Amino acid sequence: MRHSWFIPVLLVLTALAGYAALRPLKAQANPFPFAIGDTVRFTRPDNGIQDCRIAEIRQTLVRCGRDPLVTEEGYWINPPAMLGFAVKAAK
């Protein structure tokens, strides 16, 4: 046969593609010890204090706001740039 290597190579490539497509995807873990809905007190580099109700977490940024479903309100904070933070106890 002229291309006797074609069928085994095609089978191996198909198996690799199937494995890559069917393996389970893993979500990225939350890098912070707080979650959406928690109230956190951040200490800013200028020694100011800022309270924040976590509305959204995206990579290393958090959005503070009143309602997690409202995207127009709120402001974004970069927690790694803060001097510290403390999660407030829920009432």
Phi, psi and omega in degrees: 000149186283317181240063183289341180276344187295314183296310179298321178295318179297320178295318179295315179297322177295318179296318178296318179295320178295318178296316181294324183281331187260351180290147184290143177274142179250128178287150178289135181287151177292122183280359185242156178275022176227164185231174178299133181099342178286152173256127186235141175254116180263141172257116184280163178300335178272018180068013174280162179241138182224122176272143185215130170263117186292119180255334183199146177234125176228109182053251181253017178246147173234145177254127177265139179184175181279317186237125180299337183272347181266117183264346182283330182269164173101179181213158183261143178232145175255093184304324178298339179275351179276156179286332180185169175207155178222131177277126180281146178290140179288143181266000000 
